[in-house]
Amino acid sequence: MPKINFITILDMFLLLLFILLLFRWILANSIRRKHRIHSQHGIDQEVIMEIGGIQQYLYIRGQNSSNPIILFLHGGPGTPMTPVLHKYQYGWEYDYTVVNWDQRNTGRTYFLNKKKADTIIASLTADQVVEDIHEIVLYLSKRFNQDRIIIMGHSWGTTIGSLFVQRYPELTKAYIGISQIVQLNDGAALMAAEIRKKALVQGANKDAEILERLQKGLHDSLKATEAAVVKMYKIAKNYISYMSDSFAFLKAGAVSPYFSLRHLSYFLRKEKLQAPLSEYAIKHDIREQSSSYSVPVIYIVGQYDLHFKYLFEQYYPLIKAPYKNMISIANAGHNVMMDKPDQFSQALQKGLREMNKVTLMEH
């Protein structure tokens, strides 16, 4: 039996690793070059500034810095979208200046304050994050000479976004909720009930029993609820045509010009770093807030974002605002802008144009 040459195996592994890293570097730089902002009045800038007593990270891009500002609030808690913005954002940048922010104890903001991470956890609250948004909006308003900013939230970002626009409507031009959260456990329970109906129609009693058990087993743990929802989606695939791409973030991040592999270590600590916000997120119920907004609101939902969609469709009629609109994106799930970037971009810009027409007519 021939001896295995471990040195040769190691060399082959290192060569393969080098090729993969080179391939990643080539693709990432290709994306960056292709989407470099050449406009005289454009902006492509990383900003590190003190917000709420710590250094925090913003990334600002747009073809004309005098365009309306969108502040994007990512989900999670603790899931920065900066690494994957190249999958969906570029189309917005001709009409809007887009600001991505890695929230407190998240992504690049975490690395800026790594030595103080445990201290930050101890004082981490949703109210503090909302006040961080306040400071950022004041900075953006002053820097870009705009009285009001468009607030766009995705998933967890809709929780803090809704809180912000009701607390500071005078600073808000419009609110855009993507995959708006109403109440996480109630949303999961309704999802289970709706899929169970489909299962019973087809005589799939075993699936119906599992869904009922999952529905009754929900409790105040974000991690447990997320695990239950994953199981629900596995059953749901028997009754709906949508199939989510479980590796969408991984594939996008692997070639991202806005992500360094050294930042992977953040995701190993994410659960601990965001623990207080996760506890808040699973208990928060937007129905306990006022359903009245004094700013225009636009909601964008994925057709198959079952955990969020069913409950939000029940809640939407209660919302009162100067202008409101709910836009559904076909064949999209929770991460609707990544699932269908072109359709999302078109829907977003159409929604904002219609909003502007209506609000101008009213004035």
QUIDAWO-V223274 format. One record per backbone hydrogen bond with DSSP energy under -0.5 kcal/mol. NH is the residue of the N-H (numbers start at 1). CO is the residue of the C=O. E is the energy in kcal/mol with one decimal. If there is no record, write none. Layout:
((NH CO E) (NH CO E))
//
This chain:
((5 3 -0.5) (6 4 -1.1) (9 5 -1.9) (10 6 -2.6) (11 7 -2.5) (12 8 -2.5) (13 9 -2.4) (14 10 -2.7) (15 11 -2.4) (16 12 -2.5) (17 13 -2.7) (18 14 -2.5) (19 15 -2.4) (20 16 -2.4) (21 17 -2.6) (22 18 -2.6) (23 19 -2.6) (24 20 -2.5) (25 21 -2.4) (26 22 -2.5) (27 23 -2.3) (28 24 -2.9) (29 25 -2.3) (30 26 -1.9) (31 27 -2.3) (32 28 -2.2) (33 29 -2.6) (34 30 -2.4) (35 31 -1.7) (36 33 -1.3) (38 36 -0.7) (42 39 -1.4) (43 62 -3.0) (45 60 -2.8) (47 58 -3.1) (49 47 -0.5) (49 56 -2.1) (51 49 -0.5) (51 54 -3.1) (54 51 -1.5) (56 49 -2.9) (57 102 -0.6) (58 47 -2.8) (59 100 -2.8) (60 45 -3.2) (61 98 -2.3) (62 43 -2.1) (63 93 -3.0) (65 41 -2.9) (67 64 -2.2) (68 95 -0.6) (70 97 -2.8) (71 69 -0.5) (71 150 -2.9) (72 70 -0.7) (72 99 -2.9) (73 71 -0.5) (73 152 -3.4) (74 72 -0.6) (74 101 -0.5) (78 75 -0.5) (79 75 -2.2) (80 78 -0.7) (84 81 -1.4) (85 81 -0.6) (85 82 -1.0) (87 84 -2.1) (88 85 -1.5) (89 85 -2.8) (92 89 -2.2) (93 89 -0.8) (93 90 -0.8) (94 91 -0.6) (95 92 -1.5) (96 92 -1.8) (97 68 -2.5) (98 61 -2.9) (98 96 -0.6) (99 70 -3.2) (100 59 -2.8) (100 98 -0.6) (101 72 -0.8) (102 57 -1.7) (103 101 -0.8) (106 103 -2.1) (109 106 -1.4) (110 106 -1.3) (111 107 -1.7) (112 108 -1.7) (113 109 -0.8) (113 110 -1.0) (114 111 -0.8) (116 113 -1.9) (117 114 -1.3) (120 116 -2.4) (121 117 -2.2) (122 118 -1.7) (123 119 -0.8) (123 120 -0.7) (124 121 -1.5) (125 123 -0.6) (129 125 -1.8) (130 126 -2.4) (131 127 -2.0) (132 128 -1.8) (133 129 -2.2) (134 130 -2.0) (135 131 -2.1) (136 132 -2.3) (137 133 -2.9) (138 134 -2.3) (139 135 -2.1) (140 136 -2.8) (141 137 -2.8) (142 138 -2.1) (143 139 -2.9) (144 140 -2.6) (146 141 -1.7) (149 171 -2.5) (150 69 -2.6) (151 149 -0.5) (151 174 -2.7) (152 71 -2.7) (152 150 -0.6) (153 176 -2.6) (154 73 -2.2) (155 178 -2.4) (157 154 -2.6) (158 155 -2.5) (159 155 -0.8) (159 156 -0.9) (160 156 -1.6) (161 157 -1.9) (162 158 -2.3) (163 159 -1.7) (164 160 -2.3) (165 161 -2.5) (166 162 -1.5) (167 163 -1.5) (168 164 -3.2) (171 168 -1.5) (172 169 -1.3) (173 149 -2.3) (173 171 -0.5) (174 149 -0.7) (175 296 -2.4) (176 151 -2.9) (177 175 -0.5) (177 298 -2.7) (178 153 -3.1) (178 176 -0.6) (179 177 -0.6) (179 300 -2.4) (187 183 -2.5) (188 184 -2.2) (189 185 -2.6) (190 186 -2.3) (191 187 -2.1) (192 188 -2.4) (193 189 -2.1) (194 190 -2.4) (195 191 -2.4) (196 192 -2.3) (197 193 -1.7) (198 194 -1.4) (199 195 -2.4) (200 196 -2.7) (201 197 -2.0) (202 198 -1.4) (203 200 -1.3) (204 199 -3.0) (205 203 -1.7) (208 204 -2.0) (209 205 -2.3) (210 206 -2.2) (211 207 -2.5) (212 208 -2.1) (213 209 -2.2) (214 210 -2.7) (215 211 -2.5) (216 212 -2.1) (217 213 -1.3) (218 215 -0.8) (221 219 -2.7) (225 221 -2.5) (226 222 -2.6) (227 223 -2.0) (228 224 -2.2) (229 225 -2.5) (230 226 -2.0) (231 227 -1.6) (232 228 -2.1) (233 229 -2.5) (234 230 -1.7) (235 231 -1.6) (236 232 -2.7) (237 233 -1.6) (238 235 -1.9) (239 236 -2.6) (240 236 -1.3) (246 244 -0.9) (248 245 -1.7) (251 247 -3.0) (252 248 -2.2) (253 249 -2.9) (254 250 -1.8) (255 251 -0.7) (255 252 -0.8) (256 253 -1.0) (259 256 -0.8) (263 260 -2.2) (264 261 -1.7) (265 262 -0.8) (266 263 -1.4) (267 263 -0.5) (267 264 -0.9) (268 264 -0.6) (268 265 -0.7) (269 265 -0.7) (269 266 -1.6) (270 266 -0.8) (272 269 -0.5) (273 269 -2.6) (274 270 -2.0) (275 272 -1.2) (277 274 -0.6) (278 274 -2.3) (279 275 -2.1) (280 276 -1.7) (281 277 -3.0) (282 278 -1.8) (283 279 -0.8) (283 280 -0.6) (284 280 -1.9) (286 182 -2.5) (288 285 -2.0) (289 286 -1.5) (293 320 -3.3) (296 173 -0.5) (297 323 -2.9) (298 175 -2.6) (299 325 -3.0) (300 177 -2.5) (301 327 -2.9) (303 329 -2.6) (304 332 -3.2) (305 302 -1.9) (306 304 -1.7) (308 305 -1.2) (309 305 -3.6) (310 306 -0.9) (312 308 -2.0) (313 309 -2.6) (314 310 -1.0) (315 311 -1.7) (316 312 -2.9) (317 313 -0.5) (318 315 -2.0) (319 315 -0.5) (319 316 -1.7) (320 291 -2.5) (325 297 -1.2) (327 299 -3.5) (329 301 -2.8) (330 328 -0.6) (332 329 -1.0) (336 334 -1.6) (338 335 -1.2) (339 335 -2.3) (340 336 -2.4) (344 340 -2.8) (345 341 -2.6) (346 342 -2.4) (347 343 -2.5) (348 344 -2.9) (349 345 -2.4) (350 346 -2.5) (351 347 -2.6) (352 348 -2.2) (353 349 -2.2) (354 350 -2.5) (355 351 -2.2) (356 352 -2.4) (357 353 -2.2) (358 354 -2.4) (359 355 -2.7) (360 356 -2.2) (361 357 -2.2) (362 358 -2.0) (363 359 -1.0))
//
